[in-house]
């Protein structure tokens, strides 16, 4: 993979963002359900 490629960097940033959002969601949703 070429990390200097803008397309690759965008994909990586999106994946990281999705992972962070998923982690936050798994922590927050149980409190909202309770």
Beta strands, then each sheet from edge to edge (+ up, - down):
end
